[in-house]
Amino acid sequence: MTNEFLKQRLHINRRYFLGKLSLGLGTVALGSLLMPDLFRNVADDTFDLPLGLPHFAPKAKRIIYLFQNGAPSQLESFDYKPKLKEMYGQDLPESIRQGQRLTGMTSKQSQFPLVGSNFEFKQYGKSGAWISEIFPNIAKIADDICIIKTMHTEAINHDPALTFLQTGAQQGNRPSMGAWLSYGLGSENKNLPNFCVLLSRGRGNGQGVYSKLWTNGFLDSNHQGVQFSASEDPVLYLNNPDGITREGRRKMLDHLAALNENSYQEFGDPEIYTKIQQYEMAYRMQTAVPELTDTSKESESIIKMYGADCLVPGTYAANCLLARKLSESGVRFVQLYHQGWDQHGNLTKEMALQAEDVDRASAALVMDLKQRGLLDETLVIWGGEFGRTNYGQGNISPENYGRDHHPRCYSIWMAGGGIKPGIVYGETDELGYNIIENPVHIHDFHATVLNLMGLDHEKLTYKHLGRRYRLTDVAGNVVKDIIA
């Protein structure tokens, strides 16, 4: 077969071939400009791992998760049940409870007296969402949020419920949501971590939080959440000690990288490269973090919006403001943990104080993102690990009662990032005990969050101990009805 025959058969000549080749090279060049990480050497110790790509066009780029640790009562917040007041003191019918497993705190009770909320509810927004009087600022953004009233879980105690919601499994050593997103999507800002954690404490009865909730699990350790503190050093041990200059630190890191490179050549452990990347990240954060945590440049209108507490490091308001700044700077996942929602007694007083701590700043965050044009690409989530029982715990009175843990239904809200605004999704029975319409399991919640970020929860996997793991385990369905 001659070259002349091929030319005639394929209609290809040298000029045609080179012209088409130039188009391909141009596409590669454009891709490298749009995504500088696309063709980068994984072993380049001055950068992070290559930027991940979504499975399809994402609706959100970043997440701010306002986690209310301890489980706020849905019956005092977003699930209005006037029937409970009518039936005050009556025993919960067994036909409703259906032999549900109880915690050790109420399992010895002979009766389960129904208790209605002491707080008044009103309807807000185009959807007519019922919102408690203790959340007046969240009520003002009713048309921006989607309230889900039918979240449910299997876990009935705090530790497994927290772990399940954060990692998709009740046992430990599984990657957290933020770690999965870091692994799946990579970084938008090489000077900051993909996943940041902020802690605050309210005035109610608190439950502890622990590092396994933001762990990388079996993923590379560079996907672990980086905790910020309320001290003078927001990230501990980040600043150079006395006598060490930035230039000296740079030389030390260069020598350390060379030693680690030798170790990698000898042992081939990929975690060695992860350590190099972590050292480099810390070096770059020395410049980025002080600027982020400086609130002196915030306008008076912003301070007024979040409240004066936003100038006090470590408060919920300060963490909400910092979360906005981190997200605005490209941090993929910001997780706030606000402790104090475990009201087994004295609920009316404690929950009012807790709501006062978070209501203004939570609404301010949504409004702030919206006015900056960032809400459409930032998913905001607010909620706890499970709900609260419709019956009282221990000795009760209309003024003083508590509620036990309730996994069968509870309420959260979401805003921005591709979520339909101004809707209420799902419904519980008239006593607020069981779901009667549109249940949302923890795995469904995770699948939906990943979907909004452009990730197929069934394809985001990691092989470990001979099997492929994912955030949603072997379950989960995307809740399409709440996606815009």
C-alpha positions in Angstrom: 0.0 0.0 0.0 1.7 3.2 -1.2 1.8 6.6 0.4 -0.1 8.0 -2.6 -2.8 5.5 -2.1 -3.2 6.4 1.6 -3.4 10.1 0.7 -6.2 9.4 -1.8 -8.0 7.0 0.5 -7.8 9.1 3.7 -7.7 12.6 2.1 -4.8 13.5 4.4 -1.7 15.5 3.4 1.1 17.0 5.4 -0.5 20.4 5.7 -3.8 18.9 6.8 -2.1 16.7 9.4 0.0 19.6 10.9 -3.0 21.9 11.0 -5.1 19.4 13.0 -2.1 18.6 15.2 -1.8 22.3 16.1 -5.5 22.4 17.2 -4.8 19.5 19.6 -1.7 21.2 21.0 -3.7 24.4 21.4 -6.4 22.5 23.4 -3.8 21.0 25.7 -2.2 24.5 26.2 -5.6 26.0 27.0 -6.4 23.2 29.4 -3.1 23.8 31.2 -3.9 27.5 31.6 -7.4 26.9 32.8 -6.3 24.2 35.2 -2.6 24.6 36.0 -2.6 21.3 38.1 -3.9 19.2 35.2 -0.5 18.1 33.8 1.6 18.6 37.0 3.9 15.9 38.3 2.4 14.2 41.3 5.9 13.9 42.8 6.6 17.6 42.6 7.2 18.3 46.3 6.3 22.0 46.0 2.6 21.5 45.2 -0.4 19.6 46.4 -1.7 16.5 44.7 -3.2 17.2 41.3 -6.6 19.0 41.3 -9.5 16.6 41.1 -12.2 16.9 38.5 -16.0 16.6 39.2 -17.9 13.8 37.5 -20.3 16.4 36.0 -21.0 20.1 36.2 -21.3 21.0 39.9 -23.9 23.4 41.3 -21.7 24.2 44.3 -18.0 24.8 44.7 -17.7 25.0 48.4 -19.5 23.9 51.6 -19.9 25.6 55.0 -21.5 23.2 57.5 -22.9 24.8 60.6 -23.0 21.7 62.7 -25.2 22.1 65.9 -23.5 19.5 68.1 -25.8 17.8 70.6 -28.9 17.7 68.5 -31.3 20.7 68.7 -34.9 19.8 69.2 -36.9 19.9 65.9 -40.1 20.5 68.0 -38.8 23.8 69.3 -37.3 25.0 66.0 -38.8 24.0 62.6 -41.4 21.2 63.1 -44.5 22.8 64.6 -46.8 20.3 66.4 -49.7 22.0 68.1 -51.3 18.6 68.8 -48.7 18.0 71.4 -50.0 20.9 73.5 -53.5 19.5 73.2 -52.3 16.1 74.5 -50.0 17.4 77.2 -49.2 14.7 79.8 -50.9 11.9 77.9 -48.9 8.8 77.4 -47.4 8.3 73.9 -49.4 5.5 72.3 -47.5 2.2 71.7 -48.9 2.2 68.2 -46.9 5.3 67.5 -43.7 4.3 69.3 -43.8 0.8 67.8 -41.3 -0.6 70.3 -38.5 1.7 69.3 -35.2 1.2 71.0 -34.7 3.7 73.8 -31.6 5.2 75.4 -30.6 4.3 79.0 -31.9 7.6 80.2 -35.6 6.9 79.4 -35.7 3.1 79.0 -36.8 2.7 82.7 -39.7 5.2 82.4 -43.1 3.5 82.8 -44.8 6.2 80.8 -43.8 8.6 78.0 -45.8 11.8 78.6 -46.3 14.0 75.6 -45.0 17.6 75.9 -45.6 20.5 73.5 -43.2 23.3 72.9 -43.2 26.4 75.1 -42.2 28.6 72.2 -44.6 30.3 69.8 -44.4 29.5 66.0 -45.3 31.7 63.0 -45.3 31.1 59.3 -42.7 32.8 57.1 -41.8 33.2 53.5 -43.6 32.1 50.4 -43.7 28.5 51.6 -45.3 29.4 54.9 -42.6 27.6 56.8 -43.3 27.3 60.5 -40.4 28.7 62.5 -40.0 29.1 66.3 -39.8 32.5 67.9 -36.3 31.8 69.2 -35.0 31.9 65.6 -36.2 35.4 64.4 -33.3 36.0 62.1 -33.4 32.6 60.4 -37.1 33.4 59.9 -36.1 36.4 57.9 -34.2 34.3 55.4 -37.1 31.7 55.0 -37.2 32.4 51.3 -33.5 31.5 51.0 -33.4 28.2 52.8 -34.8 24.7 52.3 -36.0 23.1 55.5 -35.8 19.3 55.5 -38.1 17.9 58.3 -37.5 14.2 57.6 -33.9 13.5 58.3 -33.4 10.2 60.0 -30.6 7.9 61.3 -30.1 4.5 62.9 -27.9 5.9 65.7 -29.5 6.7 69.1 -26.5 7.9 71.1 -24.2 10.9 70.4 -20.9 9.3 69.6 -22.2 6.8 66.9 -24.6 9.4 65.6 -22.0 12.1 65.2 -19.6 9.6 63.6 -22.3 8.4 61.2 -23.3 11.8 60.1 -19.7 13.0 59.6 -18.2 9.8 58.0 -21.1 7.7 56.8 -20.3 4.9 59.3 -20.9 4.5 63.0 -17.5 3.0 63.6 -14.3 5.0 63.5 -11.4 5.2 61.0 -13.5 6.3 58.0 -12.8 9.5 56.1 -15.1 12.4 57.0 -17.2 14.4 54.5 -14.5 17.1 54.2 -11.8 14.5 53.6 -13.8 12.8 50.8 -14.4 16.2 49.1 -10.7 17.1 49.4 -9.8 13.7 47.9 -12.4 14.0 45.1 -12.0 17.6 44.1 -8.6 18.8 45.3 -7.9 22.4 46.2 -8.9 25.8 44.9 -6.2 27.6 46.8 -2.8 26.1 47.3 -2.0 28.4 50.2 -4.9 27.1 52.4 -6.1 23.6 53.4 -9.0 22.0 51.5 -10.8 21.3 54.8 -10.9 23.6 57.9 -12.5 23.0 61.3 -13.8 25.6 63.7 -15.0 25.0 67.2 -17.3 27.0 69.6 -19.2 26.4 72.8 -22.7 27.6 73.6 -24.4 28.1 76.9 -26.3 24.8 77.0 -25.4 21.3 78.0 -22.5 20.3 75.8 -21.4 17.2 74.1 -17.7 16.7 73.2 -16.2 16.8 69.8 -13.1 14.9 68.8 -10.6 14.7 65.9 -12.0 11.5 64.5 -15.0 13.6 63.2 -12.7 15.4 60.8 -10.2 12.6 60.2 -8.8 11.5 56.8 -9.4 7.8 57.8 -7.6 5.6 55.3 -7.1 8.5 52.8 -3.8 10.3 52.6 -3.3 12.4 55.6 -3.2 15.7 53.6 -7.0 15.3 53.4 -7.5 15.6 57.1 -9.3 18.7 58.5 -7.1 21.5 59.9 -8.4 22.8 63.2 -8.3 26.5 63.9 -8.1 27.6 67.5 -9.3 30.8 69.3 -5.9 31.6 70.6 -3.4 34.2 69.3 -2.2 31.5 66.9 -5.3 30.3 65.0 -3.3 27.3 63.7 -1.0 25.9 66.4 2.7 25.8 65.8 2.3 27.5 62.5 4.5 30.5 63.3 8.2 30.3 63.4 9.8 30.2 66.9 12.0 33.0 68.1 15.3 33.1 66.2 14.0 31.4 63.1 13.5 33.6 60.0 11.3 32.9 57.0 14.5 32.4 54.9 15.9 30.0 57.5 12.6 28.1 57.5 12.8 27.8 53.7 16.3 26.4 53.8 15.3 23.9 56.5 12.3 22.7 54.5 14.4 22.3 51.3 16.9 20.1 53.2 14.1 18.1 54.8 12.4 17.6 51.4 15.7 16.2 50.1 16.0 13.8 53.0 12.4 12.7 52.5 13.0 12.2 48.8 15.9 9.9 49.7 13.6 8.0 52.0 10.9 7.7 49.3 13.5 6.3 46.8 14.4 3.7 49.4 11.0 2.7 50.8 8.5 3.9 48.2 5.9 5.0 50.8 3.6 7.6 49.2 2.9 9.0 52.7 6.4 10.5 52.6 5.3 12.8 49.8 2.2 13.7 51.8 4.4 14.8 54.6 6.4 17.0 52.2 3.2 18.6 51.0 2.0 19.2 54.5 5.3 21.0 55.4 4.9 23.1 52.3 1.3 23.9 53.0 2.2 25.1 56.6 4.9 27.3 55.1 2.5 28.9 52.7 -0.2 29.2 55.4 2.2 31.4 57.5 1.3 34.2 55.1 -2.3 33.4 54.3 -3.8 32.7 57.7 -2.9 35.9 59.6 -4.6 37.9 56.8 -7.7 35.7 56.9 -8.1 35.9 60.7 -7.7 39.7 60.7 -11.2 41.3 61.1 -10.0 44.9 61.3 -10.8 45.5 57.6 -14.4 44.3 57.9 -17.0 47.1 57.5 -19.2 48.3 60.3 -22.2 47.0 58.4 -20.7 43.5 58.4 -19.9 43.7 62.1 -23.5 44.8 62.8 -24.9 42.0 60.6 -23.0 39.2 62.4 -23.2 40.9 65.9 -20.4 42.3 68.1 -19.4 38.7 69.1 -17.9 38.3 65.7 -14.9 40.3 66.9 -14.3 37.8 69.8 -12.2 34.8 68.5 -13.8 31.4 69.2 -17.4 32.5 69.4 -20.0 31.1 67.0 -20.4 34.5 65.3 -16.6 34.9 64.8 -16.4 31.4 63.3 -19.3 32.2 60.9 -17.4 35.3 59.7 -14.2 33.3 59.4 -16.0 30.6 57.6 -17.1 33.1 55.0 -13.6 34.4 54.6 -12.2 30.9 54.3 -14.8 29.9 51.7 -14.3 33.1 49.8 -10.6 32.3 49.6 -11.3 28.9 48.1 -11.4 26.5 51.0 -13.4 23.6 49.8 -15.1 22.5 53.1 -15.5 24.5 56.3 -17.0 22.7 59.3 -18.2 24.5 62.4 -19.0 22.6 65.5 -21.1 24.5 68.0 -21.6 22.6 71.3 -24.4 22.9 73.8 -27.6 21.4 72.3 -28.1 18.4 74.5 -31.2 19.5 76.4 -32.3 16.5 78.5 -33.7 19.0 81.1 -34.3 22.7 81.5 -34.9 22.8 77.7 -36.9 26.0 77.5 -34.1 28.1 79.1 -31.1 26.4 77.6 -32.4 26.1 74.1 -33.4 29.8 74.1 -29.8 30.7 75.0 -28.4 28.4 72.4 -30.6 29.8 69.7 -29.6 33.3 70.8 -25.9 32.3 70.3 -26.4 31.1 66.7 -29.5 32.6 65.2 -28.1 36.0 64.1 -24.8 34.8 62.8 -26.3 31.9 60.9 -28.7 34.2 59.1 -25.9 36.7 58.6 -23.7 34.2 56.9 -26.4 33.4 54.3 -27.1 37.1 53.7 -23.4 38.0 53.5 -22.7 35.3 51.0 -25.8 36.4 49.0 -24.8 40.0 48.8 -21.3 39.0 47.7 -22.7 36.9 44.9 -21.2 33.7 46.6 -24.4 32.0 47.8 -25.1 30.3 44.5 -21.8 28.5 44.6 -21.6 27.9 48.4 -23.7 25.3 50.1 -24.6 26.2 53.7 -25.9 23.4 55.9 -27.4 23.9 59.5 -28.4 21.0 61.8 -27.4 18.3 64.3 -26.9 14.6 64.5 -30.5 13.4 65.4 -33.7 14.8 66.8 -35.6 14.9 70.1 -38.5 12.9 71.5 -42.0 14.3 71.6 -42.3 13.0 75.2 -40.7 14.5 78.2 -37.8 13.0 80.2 -37.9 12.5 83.9 -40.1 14.7 86.1 -41.8 17.2 83.7 -43.8 20.4 84.0 -45.0 22.8 81.3 -42.2 25.2 82.3 -39.5 22.7 82.9 -39.0 19.6 80.7 -36.3 17.9 78.6 -36.3 15.6 75.6 -34.4 12.4 74.9 -32.6 11.4 71.7 -34.8 10.6 68.7 -33.4 9.1 65.5 -36.6 8.7 63.6 -37.0 12.3 62.4 -35.4 15.6 62.8 -35.0 18.9 60.9 -32.1 20.6 59.2 -31.9 23.5 56.7 -29.7 24.1 53.7 -29.2 27.2 51.5 -27.4 28.1 48.3 -25.2 25.8 46.3 -28.0 24.5 44.0 -30.6 24.0 46.7 -34.2 25.1 45.9 -34.8 28.1 48.1 -37.9 28.8 50.1 -39.3 25.3 50.4 -40.1 22.8 53.2 -39.4 19.2 52.3 -41.0 16.2 54.0 -43.6 15.8 56.7 -43.9 14.0 60.0 -47.0 12.8 61.8 -49.1 15.1 64.0 -47.2 14.1 67.1 -43.8 14.6 65.4 -42.6 11.1 66.0 -42.6 9.3 62.6 -42.1 10.3 59.0 -45.1 10.2 56.8 -43.7 11.7 53.6 -40.3 12.0 51.9 -37.8 10.5 54.3 -34.2 11.5 54.0 -31.6 9.1 55.4 -28.1 10.1 56.3 -26.8 8.2 53.2 -29.3 10.2 51.0 -28.1 13.4 52.6 -24.5 12.5 51.7 -25.4 11.5 48.2 -27.2 14.8 47.6 -24.3 16.9 49.0 -21.8 15.1 46.8 -24.1 15.5 43.8 -24.3 19.3 44.4 -20.5 19.3 44.3 -20.5 17.5 41.0 -19.6 14.1 42.4 -21.4 10.8 41.8 -21.5 9.1 45.3 -21.2 5.7 43.7 -18.1 6.6 41.8 -16.2 8.5 44.5 -14.4 5.4 46.0 -11.1 4.4 47.5 -9.7 0.9 47.7 -8.8 -0.1 51.2 -8.3 -3.6 52.8 -9.4 -5.3 49.6 -12.6 -3.5 48.9 -13.8 -0.2 47.6 -15.2 2.2 50.2 -17.3 5.3 49.7 -19.0 7.9 51.9 -22.4 6.4 51.3 -21.3 2.8 51.9 -23.7 0.7 49.8 -26.8 2.9 49.9 -27.9 6.5 49.3 -30.2 8.2 46.8 -29.9 11.8 45.6 -32.9 13.8 46.8 -33.6 15.4 43.5 -36.7 17.3 44.7 -34.6 19.8 46.7 -32.1 20.5 43.9 -32.8 23.7 41.9 
